[in-house]
Amino acid sequence: MKRTPSLIMAILLIGGIITGIVGLLSFSIKLAILYALLTIVSLVLIIFSYCGKCTCRLEGCSCIFPGKFTRYLPARKQMKYSRLDIIGVMLGFSVITLFPQYWLFQNKTMLVLFWILLFLAHLQIRLFVCRSCENLNCPVLPGKQQNIIR
């Protein structure tokens, strides 16, 4: 399994998050630290809610890190994703993307860079990383069987 798409996705995602942190640093170091901590918590929430149920998480995870990280989180039954799982992902994603918006809006270059990096990371996940996943319960890619949310 090629790791290049996952590496590119990680670089783009981390780049977007660092852009958010740098954008906040120009206003307040406390805000930047708060955002960094909230981002870590949000990523753990996303990994727990989503990756924790993936059938490929321990051995075939094409994202490299998240699947391996789930070993340290409470065990989850590998089954269809519930509304609560989707809410966990949406909440985590919302915190990561929406928290820095007010301050990034003050610097249009940082705002545009933030969104471009996160958009490209999302595209990388959808077009390359998730394509190699064998999780039939995954609602990310249409066309996979059994991806109905309960």
N, C-alpha and C positions, 0 to 999 in steps of 0.2 A: 504494500500500500504506500503510495507516495505521500510524503508529509508536506510538500511544498505548499499546497493550497491552505493547509492548516497554519503553517508558519506565516504565510502572507496575511491570513485572517487575523492571527494574533497580533502581528505588527500593526495592522490597521486599527484594530480595536484599542490596543494599548496607546497607539499614537493619538487616537481620538480622546481617550481619557486623559492623557498627559496634556493635550491641548486645553481641555476643560480646566485642569489643575492650574496650568500656567495662566490661563485667562483669569482665574479667580485670584491668583497670587498678586496680580496688579492691584487688587482691591483690598485683600486681607489674607494674611497667612492663615488665620483661624478658619476662614471660609474654605481655603484650599485644602487644609487638613481635614475639615469636616467632610468635604466632597470626596476626598481620597478614602476616608473611613466608610462613608456611605456607599461608595462604589464597591469596596471590598465586600461589605455586607450584602449588597445587591447582587454581586456576582455569585456569592455563596448561595443566596436565595434562588437565583436562576439555575445554578448547577444542581441544587437539591431538588427543585421543582421539576426540572426538565431532564437533565442528564441522569439524575438518580433513578429514573424509571426506564432508561434506555437499555435495550437488550444487548447492545454492543459496548456498553460503558467500560467494562473491565478489560476486554481483550481486543475488540475491533474498533475502538473509538478513533475516528478519523480526526477529531479535534485535539488529539494528543493529551492535553492537560485535564480537561474537565472529567473525562471518564475515570482517569486514575485518581483524581481528587475525591470522587464519590466513595472511594474505599474508606475514607475518614469520616464520612457523614453517616447518619443513621440509615440502616438498610431500608430499601423501599421495594415493594412488590413490583415486578416488571409486568405492567399491564397498560391498558388504555389510559390516556391522560384525562384527569378530571377537570372540572371547572376551576377547582381550587389550585391545581397545578398551573393552569393557564393564567390565573390571577397572580400567582407567585411570580411567574415569568414577566407578566405585564407590569407588575409593581416594581420589580427590580430594574427592568428596562426603563420605566418611567423615571425612576430616581436618577439613574445614570444620565439620561438624556435631558430631562427637564430641569433638574436642580441648577445647573450653571447657566441656563438661558438668559436670565435677567442680566447677569454680568457680562456674558459673552456678547450680548446684543450691543454693549457699549463699544465693542471692538469688532467691527464687521468682518475683518480678515480672520480673526480667531473663530468667530461664529461660523463662517463659511467653511473653514478648514475642519472644525469639529464635525460638522454635519457631513462633509464629503468623506472624511475618514470613516465615520460610523456607517454611512451608507455603503461605502465600498466593502467594509467588513461584512455587513449584512448580505450584500450581493455575493461575496466570496463564499459565505456559508451556504446560501441558497443554491448557487450554481455549481459549486465544486465540493465543498466539505460534506454537506448532507447527501449529496448524490451517491457517495460511496457507503453510506450507512445502510444497514440491513434491518433497522428497527421498523417493523410493519405497523407499529402503533403510533409512529411519529406523525403529528398533524402538520408538520412544516412543509412537506412536499406533497402536493396533490398527486393522486394516482396510486399512492400506496394503499393497500387494502387495510382494513381495520383501523382507520385513523379517525374514527368518530369519537367525539368527546362525550363522556357520560354526563 
